Structure formats: structure tokens, C-alpha cells
């Protein structure tokens, strides 16, 4: 199958119609929930109840008819998180969903966002009121193609290619057995997730200690660090990052998009979209981001010095570390031997 940007308008329409047809054949009820734009961190212990449940067949049919008016031929992706999620359910539970970005824009399991020719679920959404929509219009946030590279983004890409030739700037693509690699675990006994604030303090302590030591290869350690976060989608046009990440780093700039999964006969492939910030190592936003990583809310995060001589990839359970020199890697390994994995490979 071609990538999403290679699909013809007719192929896009057919893919969309196929999804709606499958939902129409199986849906017995609809549940309306708040969307990702309303996500908070930490997440509530109990999942919020549905805003509305609709099981009237004519109302279900009317919703599907309204969704069928969505036009995706503009091939745009809105840089906005959905305000409303609509779950389609059969007798056993959820079978699929679509998201409403605004009263007139819809997102679903297809490559691009679609503009609705007429509104859907009008009575339900009117009862919820205007505050449910973080923004009433999103036309100013539509991207038709990957945005042009900024000078900073272009310079970063050039520097990356010089420092890490032949490797894409994505965390899981870094060579795990590089002569500069070492992995540290976040908690004693290689425990993966924290259960209390004491364990969060320990894992954050370990992250901060190693980050400070990575910067110590210079006589005058660099205070500023490069922070890379990401989103994923099925098109080369960037998708917005999750709400907790965006709230933590609202001013991130787009860097580049990388094809991470080649298309095949059943799939259009997937893309990772990279965003970057330059922050002081003591910035509390880094600590918040590390907590998001620890709770598996954020993934594929990279931290490094602005010249990319060292890199730090935190994950939920530890960090893959690439010091500037082999000697520093060896020093860190000895200094923090209690944080190493007991696995022979170092994992």
C-alpha cells in the first residue's frame, strides 16, 4: 500500500467509507466522552463516566450519516487535540471511535482530518456547552504538509548527521551496543514503576545525577540542554503531541518527521514527528517530563547537550546513556554499578 500522502482522493474516500461501513454494521450504542484535550496528569484514579450514551438506532444512523460528510481531500492535519471522543460499541464493548476536534472537524483511524459538511450530535453537544471546546475554530492550526524547516531545525539536522551518521534522531534507533552506551535502571532491584513519592524521588535523583555527570566532561559544564519530544501519525504531516507533554513544553518547535514503519499491503506506514526545546538543566519542566516518561505517558524522549556530543534517553524503567567519551562511560558504569542491570548484555 502506498504511504498516506500517495493515496488518491478516491482511495482516501474508500478507506473512510470502509471504516464507517464496518461501524454501521456492528454498532449498537454510542458513548460520548471528553477527548485528549482534557487529559490531565496525573490521570484520575477512576475513569470519568460517559457524557452521554445513545442507543437509539435512528440517532446512531444519523451520526454515521453526518460523519460520512467529512471531506479529507484537503489533506490536512490540525495541530489540535480532540475535545470529544465518540466510542462505537457492540454488545461486548468498544469497537472503534472517532474524535471531534471542533464542531466542524473530525479525526479518526484514517490519514487526515476531515471537515464536516454538517454538525453531528447537535443536541448532545449543545447541552455540554462551549467550554467543552478548547478552541471553537481550528482553521489557523491546519497543516497541509510538513512545515518548512526553520534555520535552527536545519542546523540541528546537520549537526546530528555529523555527530551520529547513519542513525535517525529517534531514541529507539540509537545503537544499543555502541562503545559509548550504558543502561541504568531507575529503581532498586530494577523495579520498573514507582508506587509512591519516595520512589519517584529516587528515580528523579538518578536521572539528575547522571545528567549532571554527562555535562561534566567539560571544564565549564554546559547548563543548556536540547530536549526532543515527539508524536506519531500515519502521514508525514506532524500530529500534535499528547496533552500532558504539550502542557509541559508548550513552546516546542518542529524539527523533522521520520518514516519509522514502511507501508505494506495492509498499512500506509507510520511517521514519528520530532519537536525540540533548549532548556536549562535545572528547569523544572525537565523533571516533569521525566515523571511523564517514568509513568509511560511520554516516550522516545531524548536529552543531550546542544552540540549533541552526549545523549540521554530516559524510558519507563531507566535510561540509555551515551556519554561524550568511552572513558566517561566507563567511569559512570563503575560509579553507579548498583544501578546497572544484572543481565549479561546490560539490558
NUFISE-315640 format. One record per residue (C-alpha): residue number from 0; z negated, y negated, x; residue in one letter; chain. Coordinates in Angstrom, 3 decimals, decimal comma. Example, Ala and Ser with C-alpha at 12.3 -4.5 7.8 and 13.67 -1.06 7.14 Angstrom:
<kenus>
<kenu 0; <-7,800; 4,500; 12,300>; A; A>,
<kenu 1; <-7,140; 1,060; 13,670>; S; A>,
</kenus>
This chain:
<kenus>
<kenu 0; <0,000; 0,000; 0,000>; X; A>,
<kenu 1; <0,760; -3,498; 1,306>; X; A>,
<kenu 2; <-2,059; -5,917; 2,010>; X; A>,
<kenu 3; <-3,072; -8,159; -0,895>; X; A>,
<kenu 4; <-1,054; -11,114; 0,364>; X; A>,
<kenu 5; <2,050; -8,885; 0,478>; X; A>,
<kenu 6; <1,799; -7,777; -3,160>; X; A>,
<kenu 7; <4,359; -9,282; -5,503>; X; A>,
<kenu 8; <3,263; -11,193; -8,579>; X; A>,
<kenu 9; <4,325; -8,198; -10,694>; X; A>,
<kenu 10; <2,224; -5,846; -8,560>; X; A>,
<kenu 11; <-0,774; -8,158; -8,866>; X; A>,
<kenu 12; <-0,372; -8,266; -12,638>; X; A>,
<kenu 13; <-0,026; -4,477; -12,827>; X; A>,
<kenu 14; <-3,164; -3,939; -10,750>; X; A>,
<kenu 15; <-5,094; -6,321; -13,000>; X; A>,
<kenu 16; <-3,761; -4,742; -16,201>; X; A>,
<kenu 17; <-4,669; -1,277; -14,944>; X; A>,
<kenu 18; <-8,300; -2,265; -14,387>; X; A>,
<kenu 19; <-8,577; -3,823; -17,845>; X; A>,
<kenu 20; <-6,911; -0,806; -19,454>; X; A>,
<kenu 21; <-9,431; 1,578; -17,908>; X; A>,
<kenu 22; <-12,313; -0,613; -19,055>; X; A>,
<kenu 23; <-10,913; -0,878; -22,570>; X; A>,
<kenu 24; <-10,669; 2,910; -22,852>; X; A>,
<kenu 25; <-14,289; 3,571; -21,849>; X; A>,
<kenu 26; <-16,427; 0,539; -22,706>; X; A>,
<kenu 27; <-18,973; 0,906; -25,490>; X; A>,
<kenu 28; <-21,048; -2,170; -24,790>; X; A>,
<kenu 29; <-21,174; -5,290; -22,605>; X; A>,
<kenu 30; <-24,175; -6,688; -20,769>; X; A>,
<kenu 31; <-24,212; -10,313; -19,632>; X; A>,
<kenu 32; <-26,343; -11,109; -16,549>; X; A>,
<kenu 33; <-26,804; -14,012; -14,170>; X; A>,
<kenu 34; <-24,408; -13,806; -11,234>; X; A>,
<kenu 35; <-24,808; -14,038; -7,481>; X; A>,
<kenu 36; <-25,016; -17,843; -7,550>; X; A>,
<kenu 37; <-28,521; -17,397; -8,951>; X; A>,
<kenu 38; <-29,703; -14,829; -6,385>; X; A>,
<kenu 39; <-32,979; -15,647; -4,693>; X; A>,
<kenu 40; <-34,733; -14,364; -1,592>; X; A>,
<kenu 41; <-36,988; -12,531; -1,731>; X; A>,
<kenu 42; <-35,482; -10,880; -4,786>; X; A>,
<kenu 43; <-37,735; -10,425; -7,836>; X; A>,
<kenu 44; <-39,573; -7,102; -7,957>; X; A>,
<kenu 45; <-38,183; -6,346; -11,407>; X; A>,
<kenu 46; <-34,520; -6,800; -12,233>; X; A>,
<kenu 47; <-34,132; -9,610; -14,781>; X; A>,
<kenu 48; <-33,121; -8,425; -18,251>; X; A>,
<kenu 49; <-29,647; -8,959; -19,605>; X; A>,
<kenu 50; <-28,964; -12,382; -21,061>; X; A>,
<kenu 51; <-27,045; -10,730; -23,865>; X; A>,
<kenu 52; <-25,957; -7,241; -24,955>; X; A>,
<kenu 53; <-22,826; -6,899; -27,051>; X; A>,
<kenu 54; <-21,855; -3,585; -28,658>; X; A>,
<kenu 55; <-19,627; -4,777; -31,480>; X; A>,
<kenu 56; <-16,177; -3,216; -30,854>; X; A>,
<kenu 57; <-14,295; -6,290; -32,019>; X; A>,
<kenu 58; <-16,275; -8,528; -29,648>; X; A>,
<kenu 59; <-15,639; -6,154; -26,746>; X; A>,
<kenu 60; <-11,929; -6,150; -27,584>; X; A>,
<kenu 61; <-11,869; -9,953; -27,828>; X; A>,
<kenu 62; <-13,451; -10,262; -24,380>; X; A>,
<kenu 63; <-10,874; -7,953; -22,831>; X; A>,
<kenu 64; <-8,067; -9,863; -24,548>; X; A>,
<kenu 65; <-9,430; -13,119; -23,163>; X; A>,
<kenu 66; <-9,717; -11,681; -19,641>; X; A>,
<kenu 67; <-6,119; -10,481; -19,890>; X; A>,
<kenu 68; <-5,000; -14,141; -19,931>; X; A>,
<kenu 69; <-6,227; -14,632; -16,334>; X; A>,
<kenu 70; <-3,450; -15,882; -14,064>; X; A>,
<kenu 71; <-3,746; -14,772; -10,438>; X; A>,
<kenu 72; <-0,283; -15,796; -9,328>; X; A>,
<kenu 73; <-1,701; -18,934; -7,702>; X; A>,
<kenu 74; <-3,228; -16,501; -5,155>; X; A>,
<kenu 75; <-6,390; -18,482; -4,656>; X; A>,
<kenu 76; <-9,978; -17,578; -3,837>; X; A>,
<kenu 77; <-12,670; -20,024; -4,910>; X; A>,
<kenu 78; <-15,332; -20,883; -2,353>; X; A>,
<kenu 79; <-17,977; -20,429; -5,026>; X; A>,
<kenu 80; <-20,366; -17,686; -6,071>; X; A>,
<kenu 81; <-20,220; -16,351; -9,633>; X; A>,
<kenu 82; <-22,601; -17,760; -12,217>; X; A>,
<kenu 83; <-22,256; -14,880; -14,679>; X; A>,
<kenu 84; <-21,707; -11,149; -14,237>; X; A>,
<kenu 85; <-20,364; -9,147; -17,161>; X; A>,
<kenu 86; <-21,079; -5,423; -16,964>; X; A>,
<kenu 87; <-18,977; -2,944; -18,917>; X; A>,
<kenu 88; <-20,933; 0,148; -19,936>; X; A>,
<kenu 89; <-20,193; 3,541; -21,430>; X; A>,
<kenu 90; <-22,798; 5,900; -22,897>; X; A>,
<kenu 91; <-24,115; 6,734; -19,420>; X; A>,
<kenu 92; <-24,363; 3,223; -17,992>; X; A>,
<kenu 93; <-22,328; 0,707; -15,991>; X; A>,
<kenu 94; <-18,676; 1,490; -15,250>; X; A>,
<kenu 95; <-17,352; -1,856; -13,988>; X; A>,
<kenu 96; <-17,801; -5,600; -14,012>; X; A>,
<kenu 97; <-16,124; -8,977; -13,817>; X; A>,
<kenu 98; <-17,664; -12,270; -12,677>; X; A>,
<kenu 99; <-17,288; -15,707; -14,200>; X; A>,
<kenu 100; <-17,204; -18,471; -11,594>; X; A>,
<kenu 101; <-16,981; -21,135; -14,263>; X; A>,
<kenu 102; <-15,997; -21,186; -17,930>; X; A>,
<kenu 103; <-12,344; -21,021; -16,866>; X; A>,
<kenu 104; <-12,298; -18,908; -13,696>; X; A>,
<kenu 105; <-12,837; -15,162; -13,321>; X; A>,
<kenu 106; <-13,311; -12,848; -10,321>; X; A>,
<kenu 107; <-13,133; -9,061; -10,344>; X; A>,
<kenu 108; <-12,020; -5,956; -8,452>; X; A>,
<kenu 109; <-8,604; -7,422; -7,716>; X; A>,
<kenu 110; <-7,412; -9,541; -4,788>; X; A>,
<kenu 111; <-7,520; -13,092; -6,176>; X; A>,
<kenu 112; <-9,485; -15,208; -8,617>; X; A>,
<kenu 113; <-7,810; -15,859; -11,951>; X; A>,
<kenu 114; <-7,606; -18,882; -14,220>; X; A>,
<kenu 115; <-8,277; -18,052; -17,879>; X; A>,
<kenu 116; <-5,885; -19,429; -20,458>; X; A>,
<kenu 117; <-8,731; -19,417; -22,980>; X; A>,
<kenu 118; <-12,511; -19,117; -22,645>; X; A>,
<kenu 119; <-14,392; -15,878; -23,245>; X; A>,
<kenu 120; <-17,812; -15,130; -24,779>; X; A>,
<kenu 121; <-17,949; -18,695; -26,065>; X; A>,
<kenu 122; <-20,901; -18,191; -28,421>; X; A>,
<kenu 123; <-22,985; -16,390; -25,802>; X; A>,
<kenu 124; <-22,277; -18,847; -23,001>; X; A>,
<kenu 125; <-22,831; -21,896; -25,209>; X; A>,
<kenu 126; <-26,312; -20,577; -26,046>; X; A>,
<kenu 127; <-27,120; -20,298; -22,326>; X; A>,
<kenu 128; <-26,373; -23,988; -21,816>; X; A>,
<kenu 129; <-24,708; -25,910; -18,983>; X; A>,
<kenu 130; <-27,403; -25,183; -16,382>; X; A>,
<kenu 131; <-26,125; -21,630; -16,023>; X; A>,
<kenu 132; <-23,113; -23,043; -14,166>; X; A>,
<kenu 133; <-23,965; -24,306; -10,659>; X; A>,
<kenu 134; <-20,723; -26,266; -10,956>; X; A>,
<kenu 135; <-18,615; -26,755; -14,046>; X; A>,
<kenu 136; <-15,326; -27,049; -12,191>; X; A>,
<kenu 137; <-14,287; -25,290; -9,020>; X; A>,
<kenu 138; <-10,727; -26,519; -8,561>; X; A>,
<kenu 139; <-11,751; -28,532; -5,489>; X; A>,
<kenu 140; <-13,025; -25,329; -3,846>; X; A>,
<kenu 141; <-9,883; -23,221; -4,197>; X; A>,
<kenu 142; <-8,247; -21,871; -1,058>; X; A>,
<kenu 143; <-4,653; -20,697; -1,228>; X; A>,
<kenu 144; <-4,575; -19,393; 2,338>; X; A>,
<kenu 145; <-6,872; -19,213; 5,332>; X; A>,
<kenu 146; <-7,739; -22,822; 6,188>; X; A>,
<kenu 147; <-6,256; -24,328; 9,295>; X; A>,
<kenu 148; <-8,317; -23,695; 12,411>; X; A>,
<kenu 149; <-10,447; -26,611; 13,497>; X; A>,
<kenu 150; <-10,432; -27,644; 17,138>; X; A>,
<kenu 151; <-13,894; -26,104; 17,551>; X; A>,
<kenu 152; <-12,766; -22,854; 15,939>; X; A>,
<kenu 153; <-9,702; -22,695; 18,173>; X; A>,
<kenu 154; <-11,790; -23,366; 21,257>; X; A>,
<kenu 155; <-14,254; -20,651; 20,233>; X; A>,
<kenu 156; <-11,439; -18,147; 19,773>; X; A>,
<kenu 157; <-10,021; -18,983; 23,207>; X; A>,
<kenu 158; <-13,443; -18,653; 24,810>; X; A>,
<kenu 159; <-14,101; -15,353; 23,023>; X; A>,
<kenu 160; <-10,827; -13,886; 24,272>; X; A>,
<kenu 161; <-11,741; -14,914; 27,814>; X; A>,
<kenu 162; <-15,285; -13,502; 27,682>; X; A>,
<kenu 163; <-14,647; -10,413; 25,538>; X; A>,
<kenu 164; <-10,969; -9,481; 25,989>; X; A>,
<kenu 165; <-9,525; -6,873; 23,677>; X; A>,
<kenu 166; <-12,530; -6,945; 21,307>; X; A>,
<kenu 167; <-12,604; -8,657; 17,905>; X; A>,
<kenu 168; <-15,530; -11,072; 17,402>; X; A>,
<kenu 169; <-17,243; -8,829; 14,875>; X; A>,
<kenu 170; <-20,613; -7,283; 15,580>; X; A>,
<kenu 171; <-19,782; -3,665; 14,781>; X; A>,
<kenu 172; <-16,703; -3,877; 17,020>; X; A>,
<kenu 173; <-18,655; -4,625; 20,193>; X; A>,
<kenu 174; <-18,619; -1,758; 22,735>; X; A>,
<kenu 175; <-21,931; 0,116; 22,259>; X; A>,
<kenu 176; <-21,898; 1,661; 25,708>; X; A>,
<kenu 177; <-20,902; -1,372; 27,685>; X; A>,
<kenu 178; <-22,554; -1,593; 31,092>; X; A>,
<kenu 179; <-24,466; -4,579; 29,685>; X; A>,
<kenu 180; <-25,637; -3,016; 26,422>; X; A>,
<kenu 181; <-29,156; -2,096; 25,399>; X; A>,
<kenu 182; <-30,642; -1,492; 21,963>; X; A>,
<kenu 183; <-34,172; -2,453; 20,960>; X; A>,
<kenu 184; <-35,885; -1,345; 17,773>; X; A>,
<kenu 185; <-37,748; -3,847; 15,627>; X; A>,
<kenu 186; <-40,932; -1,972; 14,836>; X; A>,
<kenu 187; <-43,233; 0,601; 16,462>; X; A>,
<kenu 188; <-42,120; 4,183; 16,062>; X; A>,
<kenu 189; <-38,565; 2,988; 15,348>; X; A>,
<kenu 190; <-39,571; 2,196; 11,782>; X; A>,
<kenu 191; <-36,613; 0,544; 10,097>; X; A>,
<kenu 192; <-38,010; -1,734; 7,375>; X; A>,
<kenu 193; <-41,133; -3,888; 7,135>; X; A>,
<kenu 194; <-43,722; -3,218; 4,456>; X; A>,
<kenu 195; <-45,978; -6,238; 4,991>; X; A>,
<kenu 196; <-46,183; -9,633; 6,677>; X; A>,
<kenu 197; <-47,797; -8,137; 9,773>; X; A>,
<kenu 198; <-44,705; -6,019; 10,363>; X; A>,
<kenu 199; <-42,425; -8,990; 9,720>; X; A>,
<kenu 200; <-44,371; -10,923; 12,344>; X; A>,
<kenu 201; <-43,888; -8,089; 14,825>; X; A>,
<kenu 202; <-40,135; -7,765; 14,303>; X; A>,
<kenu 203; <-39,619; -11,541; 14,452>; X; A>,
<kenu 204; <-41,731; -11,656; 17,605>; X; A>,
<kenu 205; <-39,472; -9,064; 19,229>; X; A>,
<kenu 206; <-36,319; -10,932; 18,206>; X; A>,
<kenu 207; <-37,623; -14,250; 19,555>; X; A>,
<kenu 208; <-38,854; -12,750; 22,830>; X; A>,
<kenu 209; <-35,510; -11,152; 23,619>; X; A>,
<kenu 210; <-33,516; -14,219; 22,580>; X; A>,
<kenu 211; <-35,639; -16,389; 24,875>; X; A>,
<kenu 212; <-35,190; -13,934; 27,741>; X; A>,
<kenu 213; <-31,427; -13,740; 27,230>; X; A>,
<kenu 214; <-31,277; -17,504; 27,706>; X; A>,
<kenu 215; <-33,413; -17,290; 30,846>; X; A>,
<kenu 216; <-30,550; -16,248; 33,122>; X; A>,
<kenu 217; <-30,050; -19,948; 33,852>; X; A>,
<kenu 218; <-32,457; -22,203; 35,751>; X; A>,
<kenu 219; <-32,302; -24,564; 32,795>; X; A>,
<kenu 220; <-32,026; -22,285; 29,724>; X; A>,
<kenu 221; <-29,646; -23,436; 27,026>; X; A>,
<kenu 222; <-31,528; -24,422; 23,863>; X; A>,
<kenu 223; <-28,479; -24,306; 21,631>; X; A>,
<kenu 224; <-27,114; -21,011; 20,330>; X; A>,
<kenu 225; <-23,990; -20,000; 18,488>; X; A>,
<kenu 226; <-24,698; -18,218; 15,189>; X; A>,
<kenu 227; <-21,939; -16,256; 13,436>; X; A>,
<kenu 228; <-22,212; -15,019; 9,852>; X; A>,
<kenu 229; <-19,574; -13,504; 7,604>; X; A>,
<kenu 230; <-18,221; -12,491; 4,229>; X; A>,
<kenu 231; <-15,767; -9,771; 3,180>; X; A>,
<kenu 232; <-12,826; -9,563; 0,809>; X; A>,
<kenu 233; <-9,510; -7,825; 0,218>; X; A>,
<kenu 234; <-7,434; -10,874; 1,189>; X; A>,
<kenu 235; <-7,043; -12,983; 4,347>; X; A>,
<kenu 236; <-8,339; -15,945; 2,357>; X; A>,
<kenu 237; <-12,075; -16,425; 3,027>; X; A>,
<kenu 238; <-14,574; -15,410; 0,382>; X; A>,
<kenu 239; <-17,921; -17,202; 0,075>; X; A>,
<kenu 240; <-20,958; -15,657; 1,729>; X; A>,
<kenu 241; <-23,896; -14,417; -0,308>; X; A>,
<kenu 242; <-26,290; -16,936; -1,886>; X; A>,
<kenu 243; <-29,264; -16,345; 0,496>; X; A>,
<kenu 244; <-27,042; -16,750; 3,569>; X; A>,
<kenu 245; <-25,318; -19,829; 2,185>; X; A>,
<kenu 246; <-28,688; -21,345; 1,284>; X; A>,
<kenu 247; <-29,929; -20,699; 4,830>; X; A>,
<kenu 248; <-26,814; -22,046; 6,565>; X; A>,
<kenu 249; <-25,066; -24,320; 4,070>; X; A>,
<kenu 250; <-23,035; -26,259; 6,643>; X; A>,
<kenu 251; <-21,369; -23,333; 8,431>; X; A>,
<kenu 252; <-17,765; -23,854; 9,470>; X; A>,
<kenu 253; <-14,963; -21,354; 9,036>; X; A>,
<kenu 254; <-13,898; -19,628; 12,259>; X; A>,
<kenu 255; <-11,373; -16,882; 11,543>; X; A>,
<kenu 256; <-10,531; -13,846; 9,397>; X; A>,
<kenu 257; <-10,141; -10,362; 10,869>; X; A>,
<kenu 258; <-8,443; -7,367; 9,227>; X; A>,
<kenu 259; <-11,084; -4,644; 9,508>; X; A>,
<kenu 260; <-9,583; -1,916; 7,341>; X; A>,
<kenu 261; <-5,865; -1,219; 7,308>; X; A>,
<kenu 262; <-4,249; -0,725; 3,904>; X; A>,
<kenu 263; <-3,235; 2,751; 2,781>; X; A>,
<kenu 264; <-1,608; 4,213; -0,302>; X; A>,
<kenu 265; <-4,741; 3,612; -2,382>; X; A>,
<kenu 266; <-6,139; 0,381; -0,989>; X; A>,
<kenu 267; <-4,988; -3,091; 0,099>; X; A>,
<kenu 268; <-7,344; -3,126; 3,077>; X; A>,
<kenu 269; <-10,321; -5,375; 3,787>; X; A>,
<kenu 270; <-10,971; -8,544; 5,755>; X; A>,
<kenu 271; <-14,043; -9,994; 7,420>; X; A>,
<kenu 272; <-14,326; -13,783; 7,355>; X; A>,
<kenu 273; <-16,359; -15,396; 10,127>; X; A>,
<kenu 274; <-18,307; -18,655; 9,916>; X; A>,
<kenu 275; <-20,177; -20,375; 12,739>; X; A>,
<kenu 276; <-23,036; -22,785; 13,405>; X; A>,
<kenu 277; <-24,601; -24,237; 16,536>; X; A>,
<kenu 278; <-28,409; -24,333; 16,209>; X; A>,
<kenu 279; <-31,417; -24,911; 18,415>; X; A>,
<kenu 280; <-33,105; -21,627; 19,315>; X; A>,
<kenu 281; <-36,288; -22,895; 17,692>; X; A>,
<kenu 282; <-34,586; -23,773; 14,397>; X; A>,
<kenu 283; <-36,472; -22,099; 11,552>; X; A>,
<kenu 284; <-33,172; -21,218; 9,921>; X; A>,
<kenu 285; <-32,642; -18,604; 12,632>; X; A>,
<kenu 286; <-35,938; -16,968; 11,705>; X; A>,
<kenu 287; <-34,965; -16,992; 8,033>; X; A>,
<kenu 288; <-31,611; -15,425; 8,906>; X; A>,
<kenu 289; <-33,347; -12,729; 10,973>; X; A>,
<kenu 290; <-35,505; -11,889; 7,954>; X; A>,
<kenu 291; <-32,400; -11,598; 5,803>; X; A>,
<kenu 292; <-30,957; -9,203; 8,371>; X; A>,
<kenu 293; <-34,205; -7,218; 8,508>; X; A>,
<kenu 294; <-34,054; -6,742; 4,738>; X; A>,
<kenu 295; <-30,345; -5,788; 4,823>; X; A>,
<kenu 296; <-29,408; -8,952; 2,905>; X; A>,
<kenu 297; <-27,229; -10,202; 5,784>; X; A>,
<kenu 298; <-25,153; -8,036; 8,097>; X; A>,
<kenu 299; <-22,777; -8,395; 11,044>; X; A>,
<kenu 300; <-24,673; -11,422; 12,375>; X; A>,
<kenu 301; <-24,002; -12,480; 15,966>; X; A>,
<kenu 302; <-26,072; -14,874; 18,068>; X; A>,
<kenu 303; <-25,044; -15,991; 21,534>; X; A>,
<kenu 304; <-25,079; -18,849; 23,972>; X; A>,
<kenu 305; <-22,339; -21,436; 23,361>; X; A>,
<kenu 306; <-20,335; -20,103; 26,305>; X; A>,
<kenu 307; <-20,628; -16,511; 24,974>; X; A>,
<kenu 308; <-21,968; -15,102; 28,242>; X; A>,
<kenu 309; <-24,563; -13,145; 26,268>; X; A>,
<kenu 310; <-24,590; -11,828; 22,710>; X; A>,
<kenu 311; <-27,283; -10,620; 20,363>; X; A>,
<kenu 312; <-26,505; -8,548; 17,268>; X; A>,
<kenu 313; <-29,559; -8,103; 15,021>; X; A>,
<kenu 314; <-29,364; -5,387; 12,390>; X; A>,
<kenu 315; <-31,802; -3,901; 9,878>; X; A>,
<kenu 316; <-33,969; -1,957; 12,294>; X; A>,
<kenu 317; <-33,338; -3,590; 15,642>; X; A>,
<kenu 318; <-30,783; -5,380; 17,774>; X; A>,
<kenu 319; <-27,872; -4,558; 20,046>; X; A>,
<kenu 320; <-28,217; -6,750; 23,116>; X; A>,
<kenu 321; <-25,545; -7,802; 25,625>; X; A>,
<kenu 322; <-27,202; -9,843; 28,418>; X; A>,
<kenu 323; <-25,165; -12,042; 30,741>; X; A>,
<kenu 324; <-25,628; -9,655; 33,672>; X; A>,
<kenu 325; <-26,288; -5,985; 34,292>; X; A>,
<kenu 326; <-29,376; -6,959; 36,259>; X; A>,
<kenu 327; <-30,889; -8,806; 33,305>; X; A>,
<kenu 328; <-30,061; -5,881; 31,036>; X; A>,
<kenu 329; <-31,975; -3,570; 33,383>; X; A>,
<kenu 330; <-34,921; -5,989; 33,536>; X; A>,
<kenu 331; <-35,106; -6,161; 29,748>; X; A>,
<kenu 332; <-34,928; -2,401; 29,441>; X; A>,
<kenu 333; <-37,894; -1,969; 31,799>; X; A>,
<kenu 334; <-39,893; -4,876; 30,384>; X; A>,
<kenu 335; <-39,573; -3,646; 26,806>; X; A>,
<kenu 336; <-39,453; 0,089; 27,349>; X; A>,
<kenu 337; <-41,731; 0,591; 24,327>; X; A>,
<kenu 338; <-39,081; -0,959; 22,102>; X; A>,
<kenu 339; <-36,329; 1,446; 23,190>; X; A>,
<kenu 340; <-35,056; 4,328; 21,109>; X; A>,
<kenu 341; <-36,160; 7,791; 22,142>; X; A>,
<kenu 342; <-32,629; 9,073; 21,505>; X; A>,
<kenu 343; <-30,917; 10,087; 24,768>; X; A>,
<kenu 344; <-27,916; 7,838; 24,024>; X; A>,
<kenu 345; <-30,097; 4,789; 23,486>; X; A>,
<kenu 346; <-29,467; 4,550; 19,762>; X; A>,
</kenus>
